[in-house]
Amino acid sequence: MRTAFKFLLLLVIGVSAAARASDTGTDSKKAQIYNIRTTDKLSIRVFQEDDLATICRVDAKGTVNLPLVGEVRVYGQTLSGAERTIEKAYREGLFLRHPEVTVTVEEYAPREVSIQGQVKNPGRYPLPVEATFSVLDLVTKAGGFTDTAQGTSVRVTRILPDGSTKVITLDVESLIKGKGTSKSNEQNNALMLEPDDIVYVPERII
């Protein structure tokens, strides 16, 4: 009887540990995927340094204003990347020897992209917060190409952090047909949309 009880106890402990590990893995994955945007509201805490805890928004310059160290740029970084950046700021400022920083998002900035031109339902679409979203996903969500769409020359316009504009042309039609291969790392990265990207599908010249 006691052997059966011990077995059940070990089973419960094992399931609980697996669940905790799964949750930790999910949180870690989210921290690696999400890139911080301007107007995100972040909670920033330093282990055993309650006076340094703060909740603040990322300003237009991509920075957060932190106790002691002042402005620290976190725009475009993952949450784990921002943690390392803030830890470095406290170390290099000689305020803390071994800071352990935790960054979480209290409130996400609006995240939308737009698609125009020859798709069945052009307009603005929300981006998932903690997952990737490709040009192909967007075309599908917009109802697909029209009969006159030139799907081999889909343009993505992106505003870069320095304010400059980047335009990349993609062959989405081949991807839909399962024939697409990336010609460069740049194209491959461009398939993953970022907030405020503008996708334009031109009309095919007949």
C-alpha positions as CSV (number, residue, x, y, z in Angstrom):
1,M,0.0,0.0,0.0
2,R,2.8,2.4,1.0
3,T,4.6,1.5,-2.3
4,A,1.5,2.5,-4.3
5,F,1.2,5.7,-2.3
6,K,4.9,6.6,-2.9
7,F,4.4,5.9,-6.6
8,L,1.4,8.3,-6.8
9,L,3.3,11.0,-4.8
10,L,6.2,10.8,-7.2
11,L,3.8,10.9,-10.2
12,V,2.2,14.1,-8.9
13,I,5.5,15.7,-8.2
14,G,6.7,14.8,-11.7
15,V,3.6,16.2,-13.4
16,S,3.9,19.4,-11.4
17,A,7.6,19.8,-12.2
18,A,6.9,19.2,-15.9
19,A,4.1,21.8,-15.9
20,R,6.5,24.4,-14.3
21,A,9.2,23.6,-16.8
22,S,6.7,24.0,-19.6
23,D,5.5,27.4,-18.3
24,T,9.1,28.5,-18.0
25,G,9.9,27.4,-21.5
26,T,6.9,29.3,-22.8
27,D,7.9,32.5,-21.0
28,S,11.4,32.1,-22.3
29,K,10.2,31.6,-25.9
30,K,8.0,34.7,-25.6
31,A,10.9,36.7,-24.2
32,Q,13.0,35.7,-27.2
33,I,10.3,36.5,-29.9
34,Y,8.9,39.8,-28.8
35,N,10.8,43.0,-29.8
36,I,10.2,46.1,-27.7
37,R,8.4,49.0,-29.4
38,T,8.0,52.7,-28.6
39,T,5.1,53.3,-26.2
40,D,5.3,49.8,-24.7
41,K,4.8,50.0,-21.0
42,L,7.5,48.0,-19.3
43,S,7.9,46.7,-15.7
44,I,11.6,46.7,-14.8
45,R,12.7,45.1,-11.6
46,V,16.2,44.4,-10.1
47,F,16.5,41.4,-7.8
48,Q,16.8,42.5,-4.1
49,E,16.8,46.2,-5.1
50,D,13.2,47.2,-4.5
51,D,14.0,51.0,-4.8
52,L,15.0,50.5,-8.4
53,A,11.8,48.9,-9.5
54,T,9.9,51.0,-12.0
55,I,7.1,50.9,-14.6
56,C,7.7,53.2,-17.6
57,R,6.9,53.6,-21.2
58,V,9.5,53.4,-24.0
59,D,9.7,56.9,-25.4
60,A,10.0,58.2,-29.0
61,K,13.8,57.7,-28.8
62,G,13.4,54.1,-27.9
63,T,14.7,54.6,-24.3
64,V,13.5,54.1,-20.8
65,N,14.4,56.4,-17.9
66,L,15.7,54.3,-15.0
67,P,16.7,55.2,-11.4
68,L,20.4,56.0,-11.1
69,V,21.4,55.3,-14.7
70,G,19.0,57.5,-16.5
71,E,18.1,56.8,-20.2
72,V,18.8,53.3,-21.6
73,R,17.9,52.4,-25.2
74,V,15.9,49.2,-25.4
75,Y,13.9,49.7,-28.7
76,G,14.0,46.7,-31.0
77,Q,15.5,44.4,-28.3
78,T,13.9,41.2,-27.0
79,L,12.9,41.2,-23.4
80,S,15.9,39.1,-22.4
81,G,18.1,41.4,-24.5
82,A,16.8,44.4,-22.7
83,E,17.5,42.7,-19.4
84,R,21.1,42.2,-20.3
85,T,21.4,45.9,-21.6
86,I,20.0,47.3,-18.3
87,E,22.2,45.0,-16.2
88,K,25.2,46.3,-18.2
89,A,24.2,49.9,-17.6
90,Y,24.1,49.3,-13.8
91,R,27.4,47.5,-13.9
92,E,29.2,50.1,-16.0
93,G,27.7,52.9,-13.9
94,L,29.3,51.2,-10.9
95,F,26.0,51.1,-9.1
96,L,25.6,47.4,-8.8
97,R,28.2,44.6,-9.1
98,H,25.9,41.7,-10.2
99,P,22.5,43.1,-11.1
100,E,19.7,40.6,-12.0
101,V,17.1,42.4,-14.0
102,T,13.6,41.2,-15.0
103,V,11.7,43.0,-17.8
104,T,8.0,42.3,-18.5
105,V,5.5,44.1,-20.7
106,E,2.7,45.7,-18.7
107,E,0.9,47.1,-21.8
108,Y,1.7,46.5,-25.4
109,A,1.9,49.3,-28.0
110,P,-0.6,49.0,-30.8
111,R,0.8,46.7,-33.5
112,E,-0.7,46.9,-36.9
113,V,0.4,46.4,-40.5
114,S,-1.5,47.4,-43.7
115,I,-1.9,45.7,-47.0
116,Q,-3.0,47.5,-50.2
117,G,-3.5,46.8,-53.9
118,Q,-4.6,43.6,-55.4
119,V,-5.9,41.6,-52.5
120,K,-9.6,40.8,-51.8
121,N,-9.7,42.6,-48.5
122,P,-7.2,45.4,-48.3
123,G,-6.8,47.3,-45.0
124,R,-5.1,47.3,-41.6
125,Y,-4.6,44.1,-39.6
126,P,-3.3,43.6,-36.1
127,L,-0.1,41.7,-35.5
128,P,0.0,38.9,-33.0
129,V,1.9,40.1,-29.9
130,E,4.2,37.3,-29.2
131,A,4.4,35.3,-32.4
132,T,5.8,35.9,-35.9
133,F,3.6,37.0,-38.8
134,S,4.7,36.8,-42.4
135,V,3.8,38.5,-45.6
136,L,2.2,35.2,-46.7
137,D,0.1,35.1,-43.5
138,L,-1.1,38.7,-44.2
139,V,-2.0,37.9,-47.8
140,T,-4.0,34.9,-46.6
141,K,-5.7,36.9,-43.9
142,A,-6.6,39.6,-46.5
143,G,-8.5,36.9,-48.6
144,G,-5.7,36.1,-51.0
145,F,-4.7,37.7,-54.3
146,T,-7.2,39.0,-56.8
147,D,-7.2,37.5,-60.3
148,T,-5.1,40.4,-61.6
149,A,-2.5,40.5,-58.8
150,Q,1.2,40.3,-59.6
151,G,2.1,38.1,-56.7
152,T,5.7,37.8,-57.8
153,S,6.4,41.4,-57.0
154,V,4.9,42.2,-53.6
155,R,6.5,45.2,-52.0
156,V,7.1,45.6,-48.3
157,T,7.9,49.2,-47.1
158,R,9.4,49.4,-43.7
159,I,10.4,52.5,-41.6
160,L,13.8,51.7,-39.9
161,P,14.7,52.9,-36.4
162,D,16.8,55.7,-37.8
163,G,13.8,57.1,-39.8
164,S,14.9,55.9,-43.2
165,T,12.7,53.8,-45.5
166,K,13.4,50.4,-46.8
167,V,11.5,48.7,-49.7
168,I,11.9,45.0,-50.4
169,T,10.2,43.1,-53.3
170,L,9.1,39.5,-52.6
171,D,7.9,36.6,-54.7
172,V,4.9,35.6,-52.5
173,E,3.1,33.8,-55.4
174,S,5.9,31.1,-55.5
175,L,5.6,30.6,-51.8
176,I,1.9,30.0,-52.0
177,K,2.6,27.4,-54.7
178,G,5.3,25.8,-52.6
179,K,8.1,26.7,-55.0
180,G,9.5,29.6,-53.1
181,T,13.2,29.7,-51.9
182,S,14.8,32.8,-50.4
183,K,17.3,34.5,-52.6
184,S,18.9,36.2,-49.6
185,N,18.8,36.5,-45.9
186,E,17.4,39.9,-46.3
187,Q,14.3,38.6,-48.2
188,N,13.9,35.8,-45.6
189,N,13.9,38.3,-42.8
190,A,11.5,40.6,-44.6
191,L,8.9,37.9,-44.7
192,M,8.4,38.4,-41.0
193,L,6.4,41.6,-40.7
194,E,7.0,44.3,-38.1
195,P,4.6,46.9,-36.8
196,D,3.7,49.7,-39.3
197,D,5.0,47.7,-42.3
198,I,3.1,48.5,-45.5
199,V,2.6,45.7,-48.0
200,Y,1.6,46.5,-51.6
201,V,0.4,44.0,-54.2
202,P,0.7,45.5,-57.7
203,E,-1.6,44.7,-60.6
204,R,-0.3,42.4,-63.3
205,I,0.4,44.0,-66.6
206,I,-1.7,42.1,-69.2
